[in-house]
Amino acid sequence: MQGEAKLEQRVVETAEKLLSKRKSVTALDVLTGIGWLPENVVKSWQQGRIPDLTTALPVSTEKLSFALGALQRWAGANGLEGSEIEHVAATRDRAALTAASGEFADLEPLFRTHWIMPGLSEAKRAQVVARQQKAPDLFVWVAFKEWTCAECGGTGDLQYLEKEVPHCLDCADLGHLVFLPSGDATLTRRAKKASRLSAVVTRFNRSRKRQERQGILVEEEALRSAEEQCFADEDVRERRRVRDRERRAHEDVEFIARFHTAITEMFPGCPPERARAIAEHAGQRGSGRVGRSAAGRELAERAVFLAVVASIRHLDTDYDDLLMAGVERQAARDRIHSTIDAVLERWRS
């Protein structure tokens, strides 16, 4: 059937891109790549906020089973080596996570399978396996309202959540770490590598309705060692930064061109200048928009569709006027739904 053939093609194309880039593939990677599992959902699962991933998937058991079956068939046909992995939580106890439950429970083995490209050297294979087995980062949150620690009754600017219960850094055994703000990627990478324990510090951006990274907590000795290394090779790093800026500018131009092509293929009736504007807006580096998400970078159909819908919503409807008039966000979207559908239908032809 046409629908299944199209889905299988999406799964295979996504898996091939992942294999080329990472030398390995997992079900989690593919479902994120095709847009079924947004990054924020995966993070919520890793942090214990949702019991499993399948409760957040917007598809039926049959559709998910077919997609994972297509991935398994593709892996077998290409001679990929399968091994079992364990998903662990982004918590101090590193508890084991379950990806599928209930009616999806039979799919859990596929979520635990890590397919590796055949023919890799021992060193490269070990590197790929180590990357997959790496535990997710611990997270600490900048408090935006008054709170008290569940253990000692204290408070502070930072809090660590354990099963949605707030703890101060001392009670979470993170009080001895020092804060390194974002801004210097090399210093951050070196300090984190040298620190036996670390945590990412994030802050909730109310206007964008998302958590944004502020820096990391690392051991003081690790930070001092990283600073000494960075000071010693500052000239080399500056030359590298110049080259990296030039490379990223070139990559952005290529990515926007590919995003533009994806839009015109999905919506051939979209005016060329409008498609270009949508691609440039969605793909702006550092914007946090859908084009810069994992699904967007892989040109997943869902990500391209959402970028086009967002453009229509703000430019072809009175959505912004409704919000300014005090209409609740979902109610405003309901009012303009038919207008968006009409534009999409026109652009599809």
KEBA-375348 format. One record per residue (C-alpha): residue in one letter; residue number from 1; y, z, x. Coordinates in nm, 3 decimals, m for minus. Layout:
<nodes>
+---------+-----+---------+---------+---------+
: residuo : num :       v :       w :       u :
+---------+-----+---------+---------+---------+
:       A : NUM :       Y :       Z :       X :
...
+---------+-----+---------+---------+---------+
</nodes>
This chain:
<nodes>
+---------+-----+---------+---------+---------+
: residuo : num :       v :       w :       u :
+---------+-----+---------+---------+---------+
:       M :   1 :   0.000 :   0.000 :   0.000 :
:       Q :   2 :   0.347 :  m0.087 :   0.106 :
:       G :   3 :   0.481 :   0.268 :   0.102 :
:       E :   4 :   0.201 :   0.399 :   0.322 :
:       A :   5 :   0.231 :   0.105 :   0.562 :
:       K :   6 :   0.602 :   0.168 :   0.601 :
:       L :   7 :   0.547 :   0.541 :   0.661 :
:       E :   8 :   0.276 :   0.472 :   0.917 :
:       Q :   9 :   0.511 :   0.236 :   1.099 :
:       R :  10 :   0.782 :   0.505 :   1.108 :
:       V :  11 :   0.535 :   0.760 :   1.246 :
:       V :  12 :   0.402 :   0.523 :   1.512 :
:       E :  13 :   0.746 :   0.405 :   1.625 :
:       T :  14 :   0.868 :   0.764 :   1.654 :
:       A :  15 :   0.555 :   0.871 :   1.841 :
:       E :  16 :   0.584 :   0.581 :   2.085 :
:       K :  17 :   0.945 :   0.671 :   2.165 :
:       L :  18 :   0.852 :   1.035 :   2.220 :
:       L :  19 :   0.556 :   0.943 :   2.440 :
:       S :  20 :   0.772 :   0.713 :   2.652 :
:       K :  21 :   1.034 :   0.983 :   2.699 :
:       R :  22 :   0.831 :   1.305 :   2.718 :
:       K :  23 :   0.482 :   1.181 :   2.814 :
:       S :  24 :   0.341 :   1.382 :   2.524 :
:       V :  25 :   0.359 :   1.408 :   2.145 :
:       T :  26 :   0.309 :   1.680 :   1.884 :
:       A :  27 :   0.317 :   1.674 :   1.505 :
:       L :  28 :   0.628 :   1.893 :   1.517 :
:       D :  29 :   0.806 :   1.638 :   1.739 :
:       V :  30 :   0.721 :   1.348 :   1.509 :
:       L :  31 :   0.816 :   1.525 :   1.184 :
:       T :  32 :   1.149 :   1.620 :   1.342 :
:       G :  33 :   1.195 :   1.265 :   1.467 :
:       I :  34 :   1.145 :   1.102 :   1.126 :
:       G :  35 :   1.386 :   1.349 :   0.966 :
:       W :  36 :   1.146 :   1.563 :   0.763 :
:       L :  37 :   1.206 :   1.879 :   0.969 :
:       P :  38 :   1.572 :   1.941 :   1.060 :
:       E :  39 :   1.633 :   2.136 :   1.381 :
:       N :  40 :   1.781 :   2.432 :   1.192 :
:       V :  41 :   1.459 :   2.467 :   0.988 :
:       V :  42 :   1.247 :   2.469 :   1.304 :
:       K :  43 :   1.473 :   2.735 :   1.457 :
:       S :  44 :   1.454 :   2.948 :   1.142 :
:       W :  45 :   1.074 :   2.928 :   1.161 :
:       Q :  46 :   1.070 :   3.021 :   1.530 :
:       Q :  47 :   1.294 :   3.318 :   1.456 :
:       G :  48 :   1.068 :   3.440 :   1.175 :
:       R :  49 :   1.308 :   3.361 :   0.893 :
:       I :  50 :   1.062 :   3.141 :   0.707 :
:       P :  51 :   0.686 :   3.208 :   0.702 :
:       D :  52 :   0.574 :   2.857 :   0.790 :
:       L :  53 :   0.709 :   2.504 :   0.824 :
:       T :  54 :   0.530 :   2.344 :   0.530 :
:       T :  55 :   0.725 :   2.557 :   0.280 :
:       A :  56 :   1.040 :   2.377 :   0.398 :
:       L :  57 :   0.899 :   2.024 :   0.403 :
:       P :  58 :   1.043 :   1.794 :   0.132 :
:       V :  59 :   0.716 :   1.602 :   0.086 :
:       S :  60 :   0.384 :   1.641 :  m0.095 :
:       T :  61 :   0.056 :   1.747 :   0.061 :
:       E :  62 :  m0.074 :   1.391 :   0.030 :
:       K :  63 :   0.226 :   1.237 :   0.204 :
:       L :  64 :   0.221 :   1.490 :   0.489 :
:       S :  65 :  m0.155 :   1.445 :   0.529 :
:       F :  66 :  m0.113 :   1.070 :   0.553 :
:       A :  67 :   0.168 :   1.099 :   0.811 :
:       L :  68 :  m0.029 :   1.337 :   1.035 :
:       G :  69 :  m0.340 :   1.125 :   0.989 :
:       A :  70 :  m0.143 :   0.820 :   1.104 :
:       L :  71 :  m0.033 :   1.014 :   1.411 :
:       Q :  72 :  m0.391 :   1.118 :   1.486 :
:       R :  73 :  m0.518 :   0.759 :   1.448 :
:       W :  74 :  m0.244 :   0.629 :   1.677 :
:       A :  75 :  m0.321 :   0.894 :   1.940 :
:       G :  76 :  m0.691 :   0.808 :   1.933 :
:       A :  77 :  m0.629 :   0.434 :   1.955 :
:       N :  78 :  m0.409 :   0.484 :   2.261 :
:       G :  79 :  m0.649 :   0.715 :   2.443 :
:       L :  80 :  m0.419 :   1.018 :   2.440 :
:       E :  81 :  m0.570 :   1.349 :   2.552 :
:       G :  82 :  m0.557 :   1.618 :   2.285 :
:       S :  83 :  m0.542 :   1.990 :   2.359 :
:       E :  84 :  m0.472 :   2.296 :   2.147 :
:       I :  85 :  m0.137 :   2.472 :   2.169 :
:       E :  86 :  m0.011 :   2.798 :   2.025 :
:       H :  87 :   0.329 :   2.825 :   1.864 :
:       V :  88 :   0.502 :   3.156 :   1.940 :
:       A :  89 :   0.810 :   3.314 :   1.787 :
:       A :  90 :   1.155 :   3.344 :   1.942 :
:       T :  91 :   1.120 :   3.722 :   1.927 :
:       R :  92 :   1.053 :   3.990 :   2.188 :
:       D :  93 :   0.690 :   4.030 :   2.076 :
:       R :  94 :   0.629 :   3.651 :   2.098 :
:       A :  95 :   0.417 :   3.670 :   1.783 :
:       A :  96 :   0.193 :   3.374 :   1.699 :
:       L :  97 :   0.337 :   3.139 :   1.436 :
:       T :  98 :   0.162 :   2.952 :   1.156 :
:       A :  99 :   0.295 :   2.605 :   1.081 :
:       A : 100 :   0.094 :   2.528 :   0.767 :
:       S : 101 :  m0.033 :   2.750 :   0.487 :
:       G : 102 :  m0.138 :   2.741 :   0.123 :
:       E : 103 :  m0.221 :   2.388 :   0.006 :
:       F : 104 :  m0.123 :   2.260 :   0.353 :
:       A : 105 :  m0.351 :   2.504 :   0.543 :
:       D : 106 :  m0.607 :   2.236 :   0.636 :
:       L : 107 :  m0.335 :   2.060 :   0.840 :
:       E : 108 :  m0.281 :   2.356 :   1.075 :
:       P : 109 :  m0.516 :   2.214 :   1.347 :
:       L : 110 :  m0.303 :   1.898 :   1.363 :
:       F : 111 :   0.012 :   2.107 :   1.409 :
:       R : 112 :  m0.164 :   2.282 :   1.698 :
:       T : 113 :  m0.261 :   1.961 :   1.878 :
:       H : 114 :  m0.069 :   1.844 :   2.185 :
:       W : 115 :  m0.139 :   1.480 :   2.276 :
:       I : 116 :  m0.073 :   1.388 :   2.639 :
:       M : 117 :  m0.034 :   1.043 :   2.792 :
:       P : 118 :  m0.347 :   0.947 :   2.989 :
:       G : 119 :  m0.335 :   0.862 :   3.357 :
:       L : 120 :  m0.069 :   1.117 :   3.459 :
:       S : 121 :  m0.088 :   1.274 :   3.803 :
:       E : 122 :  m0.204 :   1.636 :   3.816 :
:       A : 123 :   0.148 :   1.751 :   3.902 :
:       K : 124 :   0.309 :   1.555 :   3.618 :
:       R : 125 :   0.044 :   1.665 :   3.370 :
:       A : 126 :   0.097 :   2.029 :   3.467 :
:       Q : 127 :   0.470 :   1.982 :   3.418 :
:       V : 128 :   0.421 :   1.834 :   3.069 :
:       V : 129 :   0.183 :   2.114 :   2.967 :
:       A : 130 :   0.418 :   2.382 :   3.102 :
:       R : 131 :   0.708 :   2.238 :   2.905 :
:       Q : 132 :   0.506 :   2.242 :   2.585 :
:       Q : 133 :   0.382 :   2.599 :   2.642 :
:       K : 134 :   0.728 :   2.734 :   2.719 :
:       A : 135 :   0.826 :   3.003 :   2.469 :
:       P : 136 :   1.143 :   2.939 :   2.264 :
:       D : 137 :   1.464 :   3.114 :   2.366 :
:       L : 138 :   1.557 :   3.457 :   2.236 :
:       F : 139 :   1.881 :   3.455 :   2.036 :
:       V : 140 :   2.162 :   3.709 :   2.009 :
:       W : 141 :   2.435 :   3.673 :   1.747 :
:       V : 142 :   2.807 :   3.744 :   1.765 :
:       A : 143 :   2.874 :   3.981 :   1.476 :
:       F : 144 :   3.127 :   3.850 :   1.220 :
:       K : 145 :   3.123 :   4.156 :   0.992 :
:       E : 146 :   3.064 :   4.529 :   1.024 :
:       W : 147 :   2.706 :   4.629 :   1.092 :
:       T : 148 :   2.496 :   4.918 :   1.219 :
:       C : 149 :   2.185 :   4.920 :   1.438 :
:       A : 150 :   1.865 :   4.990 :   1.246 :
:       E : 151 :   1.740 :   5.223 :   1.521 :
:       C : 152 :   2.034 :   5.420 :   1.665 :
:       G : 153 :   2.302 :   5.365 :   1.399 :
:       G : 154 :   2.541 :   5.221 :   1.657 :
:       T : 155 :   2.723 :   4.889 :   1.649 :
:       G : 156 :   2.882 :   4.634 :   1.883 :
:       D : 157 :   3.007 :   4.278 :   1.923 :
:       L : 158 :   2.653 :   4.140 :   1.965 :
:       Q : 159 :   2.341 :   4.201 :   1.761 :
:       Y : 160 :   1.976 :   4.105 :   1.794 :
:       L : 161 :   1.785 :   4.035 :   1.473 :
:       E : 162 :   1.418 :   4.133 :   1.451 :
:       K : 163 :   1.272 :   4.017 :   1.119 :
:       E : 164 :   1.626 :   3.999 :   0.981 :
:       V : 165 :   1.693 :   4.362 :   1.080 :
:       P : 166 :   1.991 :   4.407 :   1.320 :
:       H : 167 :   1.952 :   4.593 :   1.650 :
:       C : 168 :   2.207 :   4.668 :   1.920 :
:       L : 169 :   2.134 :   4.524 :   2.263 :
:       D : 170 :   2.027 :   4.859 :   2.408 :
:       C : 171 :   1.771 :   4.917 :   2.135 :
:       A : 172 :   1.649 :   4.558 :   2.179 :
:       D : 173 :   1.609 :   4.622 :   2.555 :
:       L : 174 :   1.874 :   4.359 :   2.631 :
:       G : 175 :   2.160 :   4.594 :   2.714 :
:       H : 176 :   2.124 :   4.551 :   3.092 :
:       L : 177 :   2.199 :   4.176 :   3.074 :
:       V : 178 :   2.544 :   4.027 :   3.145 :
:       F : 179 :   2.718 :   3.750 :   2.951 :
:       L : 180 :   2.768 :   3.405 :   3.104 :
:       P : 181 :   2.990 :   3.186 :   2.882 :
:       S : 182 :   2.912 :   2.819 :   2.823 :
:       G : 183 :   3.097 :   2.559 :   3.025 :
:       D : 184 :   2.914 :   2.517 :   3.355 :
:       A : 185 :   2.574 :   2.362 :   3.287 :
:       T : 186 :   2.451 :   2.392 :   3.646 :
:       L : 187 :   2.546 :   2.759 :   3.675 :
:       T : 188 :   2.384 :   2.831 :   3.339 :
:       R : 189 :   2.063 :   2.651 :   3.432 :
:       R : 190 :   2.033 :   2.826 :   3.768 :
:       A : 191 :   2.112 :   3.170 :   3.630 :
:       K : 192 :   1.861 :   3.130 :   3.348 :
:       K : 193 :   1.591 :   3.009 :   3.587 :
:       A : 194 :   1.644 :   3.306 :   3.819 :
:       S : 195 :   1.655 :   3.563 :   3.537 :
:       R : 196 :   1.326 :   3.714 :   3.425 :
:       L : 197 :   1.478 :   3.784 :   3.085 :
:       S : 198 :   1.751 :   3.590 :   2.908 :
:       A : 199 :   1.890 :   3.524 :   2.560 :
:       V : 200 :   2.114 :   3.260 :   2.404 :
:       V : 201 :   2.435 :   3.391 :   2.244 :
:       T : 202 :   2.549 :   3.209 :   1.930 :
:       R : 203 :   2.833 :   3.247 :   1.683 :
:       F : 204 :   2.851 :   3.132 :   1.322 :
:       N : 205 :   3.118 :   2.866 :   1.261 :
:       R : 206 :   3.224 :   2.915 :   0.899 :
:       S : 207 :   3.402 :   2.582 :   0.864 :
:       R : 208 :   3.100 :   2.387 :   0.991 :
:       K : 209 :   2.850 :   2.631 :   0.839 :
:       R : 210 :   2.631 :   2.647 :   1.148 :
:       Q : 211 :   2.554 :   2.858 :   1.452 :
:       E : 212 :   2.722 :   2.741 :   1.774 :
:       R : 213 :   2.621 :   2.834 :   2.127 :
:       Q : 214 :   2.863 :   3.060 :   2.315 :
:       G : 215 :   2.669 :   3.125 :   2.636 :
:       I : 216 :   2.370 :   3.322 :   2.761 :
:       L : 217 :   2.275 :   3.674 :   2.862 :
:       V : 218 :   2.108 :   3.698 :   3.204 :
:       E : 219 :   2.029 :   3.959 :   3.467 :
:       E : 220 :   2.327 :   4.041 :   3.688 :
:       E : 221 :   2.141 :   3.963 :   4.011 :
:       A : 222 :   2.034 :   3.624 :   3.874 :
:       L : 223 :   2.396 :   3.537 :   3.790 :
:       R : 224 :   2.515 :   3.642 :   4.135 :
:       S : 225 :   2.248 :   3.427 :   4.303 :
:       A : 226 :   2.334 :   3.127 :   4.085 :
:       E : 227 :   2.708 :   3.163 :   4.163 :
:       E : 228 :   2.635 :   3.161 :   4.537 :
:       Q : 229 :   2.426 :   2.844 :   4.505 :
:       C : 230 :   2.695 :   2.668 :   4.303 :
:       F : 231 :   2.969 :   2.764 :   4.546 :
:       A : 232 :   2.766 :   2.624 :   4.836 :
:       D : 233 :   2.728 :   2.275 :   4.685 :
:       E : 234 :   3.054 :   2.238 :   4.488 :
:       D : 235 :   3.151 :   1.908 :   4.658 :
:       V : 236 :   2.816 :   1.751 :   4.576 :
:       R : 237 :   2.834 :   1.874 :   4.217 :
:       E : 238 :   3.182 :   1.729 :   4.166 :
:       R : 239 :   3.067 :   1.384 :   4.277 :
:       R : 240 :   2.768 :   1.416 :   4.047 :
:       R : 241 :   2.993 :   1.514 :   3.755 :
:       V : 242 :   3.199 :   1.198 :   3.803 :
:       R : 243 :   2.886 :   0.982 :   3.801 :
:       D : 244 :   2.751 :   1.168 :   3.496 :
:       R : 245 :   3.074 :   1.109 :   3.302 :
:       E : 246 :   3.052 :   0.738 :   3.374 :
:       R : 247 :   2.685 :   0.729 :   3.276 :
:       R : 248 :   2.743 :   0.917 :   2.948 :
:       A : 249 :   3.028 :   0.685 :   2.853 :
:       H : 250 :   2.794 :   0.387 :   2.904 :
:       E : 251 :   2.516 :   0.558 :   2.709 :
:       D : 252 :   2.750 :   0.632 :   2.418 :
:       V : 253 :   2.850 :   0.267 :   2.392 :
:       E : 254 :   2.483 :   0.161 :   2.388 :
:       F : 255 :   2.385 :   0.430 :   2.136 :
:       I : 256 :   2.668 :   0.342 :   1.895 :
:       A : 257 :   2.569 :  m0.025 :   1.918 :
:       R : 258 :   2.208 :   0.062 :   1.829 :
:       F : 259 :   2.321 :   0.291 :   1.546 :
:       H : 260 :   2.543 :   0.008 :   1.417 :
:       T : 261 :   2.244 :  m0.229 :   1.421 :
:       A : 262 :   2.031 :   0.024 :   1.232 :
:       I : 263 :   2.298 :   0.051 :   0.962 :
:       T : 264 :   2.330 :  m0.325 :   0.917 :
:       E : 265 :   1.951 :  m0.364 :   0.899 :
:       M : 266 :   1.925 :  m0.098 :   0.629 :
:       F : 267 :   2.244 :  m0.203 :   0.448 :
:       P : 268 :   2.309 :  m0.575 :   0.518 :
:       G : 269 :   2.591 :  m0.580 :   0.262 :
:       C : 270 :   2.793 :  m0.314 :   0.443 :
:       P : 271 :   3.109 :  m0.472 :   0.591 :
:       P : 272 :   3.068 :  m0.506 :   0.971 :
:       E : 273 :   3.384 :  m0.312 :   1.052 :
:       R : 274 :   3.275 :  m0.031 :   0.818 :
:       A : 275 :   2.930 :  m0.016 :   0.977 :
:       R : 276 :   3.093 :   0.005 :   1.319 :
:       A : 277 :   3.322 :   0.289 :   1.202 :
:       I : 278 :   3.026 :   0.482 :   1.056 :
:       A : 279 :   2.829 :   0.444 :   1.380 :
:       E : 280 :   3.122 :   0.557 :   1.595 :
:       H : 281 :   3.191 :   0.857 :   1.370 :
:       A : 282 :   2.827 :   0.970 :   1.340 :
:       G : 283 :   2.751 :   0.917 :   1.708 :
:       Q : 284 :   3.052 :   1.092 :   1.861 :
:       R : 285 :   2.931 :   1.313 :   2.147 :
:       G : 286 :   2.976 :   1.684 :   2.084 :
:       S : 287 :   3.061 :   1.635 :   1.716 :
:       G : 288 :   2.746 :   1.797 :   1.579 :
:       R : 289 :   2.717 :   1.515 :   1.326 :
:       V : 290 :   2.391 :   1.361 :   1.211 :
:       G : 291 :   2.407 :   1.084 :   1.473 :
:       R : 292 :   2.386 :   1.343 :   1.753 :
:       S : 293 :   2.089 :   1.526 :   1.600 :
:       A : 294 :   1.739 :   1.468 :   1.734 :
:       A : 295 :   1.659 :   1.245 :   1.435 :
:       G : 296 :   1.986 :   1.057 :   1.483 :
:       R : 297 :   1.923 :   0.990 :   1.851 :
:       E : 298 :   1.583 :   0.850 :   1.757 :
:       L : 299 :   1.752 :   0.635 :   1.487 :
:       A : 300 :   1.533 :   0.788 :   1.215 :
:       E : 301 :   1.581 :   0.616 :   0.880 :
:       R : 302 :   1.685 :   0.941 :   0.711 :
:       A : 303 :   1.955 :   1.012 :   0.970 :
:       V : 304 :   2.105 :   0.663 :   0.936 :
:       F : 305 :   2.099 :   0.694 :   0.557 :
:       L : 306 :   2.277 :   1.033 :   0.566 :
:       A : 307 :   2.549 :   0.895 :   0.795 :
:       V : 308 :   2.619 :   0.609 :   0.552 :
:       V : 309 :   2.619 :   0.842 :   0.250 :
:       A : 310 :   2.864 :   1.078 :   0.422 :
:       S : 311 :   3.104 :   0.791 :   0.488 :
:       I : 312 :   3.088 :   0.672 :   0.126 :
:       R : 313 :   3.135 :   1.025 :  m0.002 :
:       H : 314 :   3.460 :   1.079 :   0.187 :
:       L : 315 :   3.608 :   0.727 :   0.177 :
:       D : 316 :   3.492 :   0.570 :  m0.151 :
:       T : 317 :   3.499 :   0.864 :  m0.392 :
:       D : 318 :   3.739 :   1.142 :  m0.493 :
:       Y : 319 :   3.508 :   1.404 :  m0.339 :
:       D : 320 :   3.773 :   1.548 :  m0.104 :
:       D : 321 :   4.026 :   1.569 :  m0.388 :
:       L : 322 :   3.774 :   1.759 :  m0.600 :
:       L : 323 :   3.715 :   2.011 :  m0.321 :
:       M : 324 :   4.088 :   2.060 :  m0.272 :
:       A : 325 :   4.121 :   2.117 :  m0.647 :
:       G : 326 :   3.874 :   2.405 :  m0.622 :
:       V : 327 :   3.561 :   2.234 :  m0.754 :
:       E : 328 :   3.245 :   2.394 :  m0.614 :
:       R : 329 :   3.078 :   2.180 :  m0.347 :
:       Q : 330 :   2.753 :   2.102 :  m0.532 :
:       A : 331 :   2.937 :   2.035 :  m0.857 :
:       A : 332 :   3.166 :   1.791 :  m0.675 :
:       R : 333 :   2.865 :   1.612 :  m0.529 :
:       D : 334 :   2.703 :   1.586 :  m0.870 :
:       R : 335 :   3.018 :   1.420 :  m1.009 :
:       I : 336 :   3.028 :   1.148 :  m0.745 :
:       H : 337 :   2.654 :   1.084 :  m0.728 :
:       S : 338 :   2.665 :   0.768 :  m0.944 :
:       T : 339 :   2.952 :   0.623 :  m0.741 :
:       I : 340 :   2.761 :   0.669 :  m0.417 :
:       D : 341 :   2.449 :   0.511 :  m0.568 :
:       A : 342 :   2.652 :   0.209 :  m0.681 :
:       V : 343 :   2.796 :   0.151 :  m0.334 :
:       L : 344 :   2.456 :   0.194 :  m0.171 :
:       E : 345 :   2.301 :  m0.056 :  m0.410 :
:       R : 346 :   2.577 :  m0.308 :  m0.338 :
:       W : 347 :   2.536 :  m0.267 :   0.037 :
:       R : 348 :   2.158 :  m0.304 :   0.023 :
:       S : 349 :   2.190 :  m0.660 :  m0.105 :
+---------+-----+---------+---------+---------+
</nodes>
